[in-house]
């Protein structure tokens, strides 16, 4: 059985392009070793991530993220059983003033800067709605 978690968090430390590229490289290696796939969105100091894989691996990754001092206000939004993976690999979408450096990184997704949509089998799910909501909103502190 596979599970999927979607969570949001706020960066507790500043992430520049180099730090985000390193985060992408590290996460791809770690998640691949644990059988976890998904999508990480980074924008305006906030993260939204969908993690999917075996329950023990996804729960372990989410617990590690919750303890990571680089993240604050970690909130699980959805946890659900899934029949199959919706993301074959692990990728990251990142919006910056100049995405050229991050675009060159393996695993970079244009999801935040393009009108990239999901496969029909995933598009009408709650998780897809949340990811699109995050993409389409300007996030401001109150």
Order of alpha helices (4+ residues) and beta strands (2+ residues): beta-alpha-beta-beta-alpha-beta-beta-alpha-beta-alpha-alpha
